[in-house]
Amino acid sequence: MSSHDTTTSTNTTADADSPFRRESEARDVAPQFVLPLVARIEKAAPPARTDALETAARAVLVMLSDERSVGDGEWAQAIRDWQDARIRKVVRRARGAEWRRAEALPGITVTGETAEVRVFPPVPLDGWPKDLARLQVSGTDLDDPEPPAAPDASAPVLWMNPEVDMSAGKAMAQAGHGAQLAWWELSAPDRTAWRDAGFPLTVRTADPARWHELTTSGRPVVRDAGFTEIAPGSCTVVADGHHRVGSLPRTPRA
């Protein structure tokens, strides 16, 4: 799984305040923070890989849109500090007592069909809570028991690079980058619509024949900084269809 993961964007139409702007100098010298994500991976019942990727992507969106992350919320300053620097995400794994300790820390658990991912407010790069710092970042492979179905054309799709081999954790972090980049491309009303619909999205590996078209189409593109696993500047994810979120049906709230 990814240990230090960050990204930039090649889309020049992004919001002026987007943390994915290409200007790097100020972000590189700013204090660095990281968004921790912990995936629950029990030996007897690991999640499906695609569901884990989609759940991680939604977890990032849930954190960004939570009332504690905006305005004067208790996590807002941490979110701002994180976005002022490089947008790092770290995915670790937990099971059993490790997971229970992680759940006791301030954060949000997002559940998919088979996956559970807990996302925490950003922490300094070298200032992890001890119960998270001790968790493993490598050594777990996830598979899909069946080929994923075709993506829902009415919801955003995060297309993964078919030519880059990534561990599950690395791919989860990249999917989170793609979701965040899509979020920053949206107007405030469309962000609200996506949130109210429950952040529907799918993660799929692109057809190799279409990958070049996707990366040169003007859609938001994630380029990896190259801290782990893959070469710097590699295109990993293209966000597609996020412009349609304004027409999504709302999910009733409890």
N, C-alpha and C positions, 0 to 999 in steps of 0.2 A: 504494500500500500504506500501511497505517496507520503513523503516526510516533509518536504518544503516545496509547495506548489504555488506558482503565481502565473499571471497572464497579462497580456496586453491585447488590444483590439486593433484591427485594420479598418474598422468602419469609421469614416470621418464625419458621419452625420450624427454621431452620438450626442447626447445632452452635454452641455458645456461643463457640468459638474460631475460627469461620469468618472468613476475611478479607473476606467479603462482608457483614458486619454493617452496619446502617444508620448507626451512630455514626460521625461523620465528623471531628470536631474533632481528636482525637489522631492519626488517620491522615493528615490534611492537613498537620499541622505536623511530623510525623516525617520524617527523611531519606527521600527518594524513590528507589526502585530500580525496575529494569525487567527483565523476562524477555525476553532476545533470542531470536528464532527466525529462522532463515535458510532460505529456500526455494530449492532448486536449480531454476533455470529456464533451460535451454539454449535458444538461439534455434531450433535445428532440432527440438527435441522437448520443448516445454513440457508440464507436467502438466495433466491435466484439472482443472477448477476444483473440482468436488465432492471429488475425491480429495485435492486439496491442502488443502481445509478439514478433511476427516476426518483426514488425516495430521497436520496442525497440532494438532488437538484431542488426538489420541493422544500427540503429543510432549509436551504439557503434562502429561498424566497420567503418562507415563513419567518425567519429571523429578520430579514430586511424590512418586512412589513409589520412586524409586531409593534404594538403601541409603546413598548419599553425601549424600542430601538430608534424612535424618532422624537423630534422636539426636545422636551425636557425629561424624557424617559430615563430610567435608571441605567439602561445600556447604551444610550444615545452617544455619549462621549466616546465610549469604546468603539462604537461603529464608526464614528467620525475619524478617530485616530487611525483605525485600521484602513479606512478608505483614503486617508491622506498619504499613506505609504503604498507599498506593493500589496496587491490583493492576494494574500497567501491563504491557502486552506490546507489543513492537515486532516487526513482521515486515519483514525486508529480503530482497532477492533477490541471488543470486550465480550465476555460471556460470564454467566453465573454471577458470583459475588462481585466481579469487576464491573459488570453492567449495573448491578444494584448500587454500587458506590457512585458510578457515573450519574445515575438517575437522581441521586441525592443532591447533586450540584445544580446551581441555577442554570436552566437551559430549557429547551423545548424538544420533546420527542415527537417525531413524525413517523407514521406507520404506513407502509404500503401493503401489498397483498401478502408478501412473505418477509419483507424487510422492516427493520426498525432502525432509525437513525436519530441520535440525539445531537442537536446543534447547540453550541454554547456561545455566549458573547465573546468577542475577540479578546485575546490575552497577548501580552508582550511575547515576542519570539522566544525569549529565554525565561519567561515567567509563568510557565504552565502550573496549574494546580497539581499537587503530587498524585492525586488519584487518577488524573488524566495522563500525566507525564510517564507513568509507569506502564501504560498500555502499549501493546505491540503495534508497529506500523507496517510490518511485513509478514510474510509467511502464510497468507491466506489467498487461495484462489477460489473464485466463484464461477459457476456455470449456469446456463439456462437449461432446465430439463427438457424444454421444447423450444423450437424456434419462435421468437417473438412474432406476434401478429402484426399485420400492417398498421402503421400509425394512424391515429385519428386525425383526419384532415381538417377538423374544425379547431384543433388545439395546437399549440406550439410543438415543434419537433426539434430536438437537439440531435443533429447528425454528427456521428463520430467518424473520425478518419479511418477508412478501411485499410490503410497502409501502415498504420502505427500500432504496434503491439504494446498494450498497457496492462499493468496489474489492475485488479479490481479497485483498489484504493486510489490509484492514480486516475483511473477512469471516472470514479465517483467525484473526485476533486475537479476534474475537467468538466464534467456535466454540471457541477455547481457553478463553475465559471461561466459556462454557456447560459445557464438560467439567469445569472446575475447580469450578464451583458444584455440579454433580452429585456430584463426588467428596466435597465437604465435607458433603453431605447423608447420606452413607452411614456405616454402622457400620464398625468395623475389620474384622470378618469379611467384610462385603460388599465393602469395598475390596480385600481380599486376593483374593476370588473374581473380581472384575473384572480385577485385574492378572494373575492366573493364567490367565484366559481369553484374555489378549492384548489387553485393552481394546477389544473389539468395540463399534462404534457407527456410526451413520449420521448424516449431516447432510443435511437436506432443507428446501426452502422450503415453508412451510405454505400450505395452501389459504386464500385471503383470507377465505372465509366462516367458517373455523374459528379464525382468529388471535385474535379477541377472546376466544373461549372458552378458548383456551390460556393467555392472559395473566391470566385471572381465575379459573383453576382451582385455584390453590394450588401449582402446580408451580413449581420455581425459575425465575425470570425475570431475565435480564440487562438492566440499564438502563445505557446508555452515558453516560459523563461529558461527552461533547461536545467533547473536545479536537480531534477531526478529523472532517471529512466530514459528520457528522449532528448534529442538534440535541440539546442536553443533555437527559437523561431519556428518550430514545427507547428503547423496548423493542426489543431486537435478536434475542434468542435465548430460547427456552423449552426447558428440559431435561425430557425425558419418558422414562419407562420405566426410570430408573436403579434403582428399587426391585426390579427383577427380576434384578439381576446375581448375586444369591446362587445362582441356579439355573443359571447358565451353565456349559457344559462347560469343563474346564481344557484349556489348550493345552500339549502336552508340551514340556518344556524340554530344550534341547540339553545 
